[in-house]
Amino acid sequence: MVKFRLFFIISLILILTLGISFFSACKKEEKKEQKTEETITTEPTKAEPTKFKVDLTKTVGDNQVTVKTWELFAGDESLKPKEGNVIVKIDVSVAHAKKQPFLVSSSMSFRLKGKDTKEFEPMKYEGKDKFTDGMIEAGKTALGIVAFEVPKDTADLVFSAGKFKFDDPTKVTFPLTKDEPVVEPPA
């Protein structure tokens, strides 16, 4: 009789344990389904603008540097920033006024600086709209995108262009503000 009671108690405890485990698993699955449904039915939030107008031209020596726009770019399959970073893409052109060809190198001539941060050098950017490094013929313009990878929390960005000659350290700066968002037409 004692063995029967002991068997009965152990069996009852086992059944209750299995029942509670099964019930908990069902609840977790139900919550997971609810989260999935909520995600699908949630209204999309309005995204903050990521592209901004600058439209400034400044002269450095014999060159006119124009910054048209700048963009905060989270990356894509071909261009991914490191964790915690973002890519800043700047649409820039350099017009050369001299009568002889002139060499422009984005890695030597362009920098980006944030408030209380070091200067950032351009990163390797291979997009079809990349800045045209190389010789600029007299009266011609080099243009395209110069990209920088910076920490997401970098504030007060300032783009600088200059040092187009080894013996001339002159440069100009362009503050990058979010005052004028560029509204792109829907695709």
N, C-alpha and C positions, 0 to 999 in steps of 0.2 A: 504494500500500500504506500509506503514511503517512497519507493522508487517510482510509482505511478504519479504521485504528487510532484516529485522532483522533475520527472519527464514533462508533466503538464505545465509547470511553471517555466521551465526552460523553453518549451515550445511556444508558449504565450509571449515570452520576452522576444524570441526570435521573430515571430510573426509581427509583433508591434514594431520592432526595429526595421524590418523590411517594409512594412506599410508606411512608416514615417519617411524612410528614404525615398520610396516611390512617390509619395505625395510631394516631397520637397523638389524632386526632379521635375515633376509636372509643373509646379509653380514657376520654377526657373525658366522652363521652356515657354510657358505662357507669358512671362515678363519679357523674354527675348522677342517673342512675336509682337508684343505690344510696342516695344521700342522700334522694331523694324517698321511697323505700320506708322508710328509717329514720324519717323524720319522721312518716309515717303510722302506723307500728307502735309508736312510742314511747308508753309509758304517760304519761298526763297527770300533771303534778306537782301536788301539793296547793297550792292558792293560799293566800297569807297572808290573814288577815281584813282587810277594808277598812272595816268599820263598827264603832264602839265606843260603849259606853254611858257616859254622864256622870251623868244624873239628879241634878242639883244645882239648887236654887232659892236665889236671893239677892235681897235687897231693896235698891233704889236709890230713895231718895225715896219717892214714892207708888206705886212700881211694883215688882212682883215679876217677876224675870227667871228663866226656867227653861231650862236647856240639857239636852235629853233625850239626843241622840246626836250623833256627828260621824262623817264618812266621808271617806276618801281616794278621790277619783273621778278616773279616768284620762281621762274624757271620752267623748263619743259624737258622732254626726253633728251634733247641734244645739249642742253645747257642747264646744269643743276648746281645751285649754290650749296655750300656746306650747311649743315644743320645750324639754325640760328642766324643765317645770313640771308641777304637779298641781293639781287643784281640791280644796279642802277645803269640804265641805258640812256646815253646822251646823244642827241642828233646834232652833229657839229659840222661846220664847213670852214675851210681855210682858203681864202682867195689870195693869190700871190700877184703883186703889182710890178715886180722887177722885170727887167728885160732878159734875164737869164733863168734857166731852170733852177728849181729849188727843191731840196729834199725835206720831206715831212715824215717824222716817225712818231706815231701815237704813243709809243712806250717812252719816248724822251720828252715829248712836248705837252702831254696832258696828265693832270692829277686831279684827285677828288679828296676833299678834306671835310671832316665833320667837326662839330664843336668838341673841343677837348680830345681829339683823336689824332692819330698819325695820318700822313698823306697816304692815299691808296693809289697804286699804279694800275693802269688798264690791264684787264684780264684778256686772255686769248678768246676772241669772239670771232666765229667763222660764219655768221649769218650772211645771207645774200646782200644785206644792207650794211655790211661792215665798213668802217672807215677805210678810205683808199690811202694806205701808206705808200710812200715812194716819191718819185720825182714829180714835181708840179711844173708844168711848162709855164713860161711867161704869160701872165694874164689869165691863167686857168685856175680852177678850184678843185680842191680835194674835199670830199664830203662822205658822210656816212655815220654809223653808230660806233661810239666808243663805250665799252662796257666796263663796269667796276663791280667787284664783289665786296660788300661791306656788311657789318653786323646790322641786324634789323633795327636795333635801338639807336643807331647813329642819327644825331640831330643836326640841324643847321648845315646842310650840305653846301659846299662851295666848290665849283669846278674851276680849275685854272688851266690856262693855255699860254704857252710861251716857250722860252729857251729854244727858239727856232734856229739859233746860231750858237755854236759852242762858246763864243766869246761875248754873247749878249744874254744876260740872265733875266731880261725884261719879261714880265708875264702879266696877263690880265685875268681878273676873276669874275665869275658869274654866280651870284647866289641862286640856288635852286629852291624855289618856294612852291607851295601848293596853292597859291593865290588864284591861278587860272587853270582849272582842269580842262583838258581837251576832251570834248564829247565826240566819240567815234560813232558814225552811223552804224545801225545794227547790220550784222552780216547776213 
